[in-house]
Amino acid sequence: MSETRSVETSGADIETAIELGLKQLSVSRESVIVEILEEPSRGLLGLGARQAHVRLTTAAPPRPAPPTSTIQADVEPPVRAMVEDVDADEDDDLLPDGVTPVGEADMDEDARVGVATLQELLAKMQIDAEIMVYRAQVEDNEAPPWVLQIHGRDLGMLIGRRGETLSALQYITRLIASRELQRRANIVLDVEGYKSRREQMLHRLAERMAEQAVQMGRTVALEPMSPYERRIVHLTLRDHPDVITQSIGEGNHRKVTIIPHRR
Amino acid sequence: MKELVEYIAKSLVDDPSQVMVTEISRGSTTTLELEVAQEDMGRVIGKSGRVANAMRVLVRVVAAKHGRRVNLDII
């Protein structure tokens, strides 16, 4: 049995944090698995800047190991850019496009029932906010969902840590609306454009981590994410020539790993 | 908080007349006890507790506004 050691470090950017961790473990870069715990940020929603946090775990005994000893060695070769099954009632993949809001006359029943349900929920939660309705702009989708965009002041608590609260609110809103409609309500929720910003961030993160995985010749694991967020990462790297992606772990701990192609 | 749980539960069950929410405050913690008809238990709990957990997340937002902690029990 090889002993694994692990250390968590921070730095202004991911590189700095990794370097620091490697020094602390006194190992070479090839012998660790890098997990990005937190991306550095200049501050979102006025919450101030955050440092990059990474966790380095030795995959082998703490000596410079050949780059072939990845933790992925034993698993089946993953299907290239595997796109996961997402529960039908999971967070959806469609985002607001920021186009003009739709007036009530142009809404169908899904939108109207969705808005009424959400209004009721927000009122009971004592939250003062305005709901704007957009039609998501997506290609090759015959029925783009309605996006119920929530606007107001201090709505950070409606998003929650990693979007947890927004996700719960969307789940309950859809559940109630679907029950009333007696079919699946074709709606998604967002707060102040959070999901579109997060999507952009995930695109950039995926590209950058793929580059690192290739450079280091090692598997890179991202932080645990929701099915919707993992899907964005998988799709971003679907056509990447040098990496494949695969999700590992269960439930809330499920995360994407980016694996450089063996050539 | 009570109204929020009541609204969600009544919207999801087959028998809204049997939905009852009791609010018990002790110190800075509020406990909400949600009772529904036996046949409706599954609807307010959900697959692997998903509905119950989503309700907990939402009541926690309301509780936090008042600087309180909250538990939601389904009994």
HADDOCK unambig.tbl for C-alpha pairs under 7 A between the chains (distance, minus, plus):
assign (segid A and resid 121 and name CA) (segid B and resid 4 and name CA) 6.85 0.50 0.50
assign (segid A and resid 124 and name CA) (segid B and resid 3 and name CA) 6.24 0.50 0.50
assign (segid A and resid 124 and name CA) (segid B and resid 4 and name CA) 5.01 0.50 0.50
assign (segid A and resid 125 and name CA) (segid B and resid 4 and name CA) 6.40 0.50 0.50
assign (segid A and resid 125 and name CA) (segid B and resid 62 and name CA) 5.64 0.50 0.50
assign (segid A and resid 157 and name CA) (segid B and resid 61 and name CA) 6.65 0.50 0.50
assign (segid A and resid 165 and name CA) (segid B and resid 57 and name CA) 6.13 0.50 0.50
assign (segid A and resid 165 and name CA) (segid B and resid 58 and name CA) 6.70 0.50 0.50
assign (segid A and resid 168 and name CA) (segid B and resid 54 and name CA) 4.65 0.50 0.50
assign (segid A and resid 168 and name CA) (segid B and resid 57 and name CA) 6.69 0.50 0.50
assign (segid A and resid 169 and name CA) (segid B and resid 58 and name CA) 6.96 0.50 0.50
assign (segid A and resid 172 and name CA) (segid B and resid 54 and name CA) 6.99 0.50 0.50
assign (segid A and resid 176 and name CA) (segid B and resid 11 and name CA) 6.04 0.50 0.50
assign (segid A and resid 176 and name CA) (segid B and resid 12 and name CA) 6.30 0.50 0.50
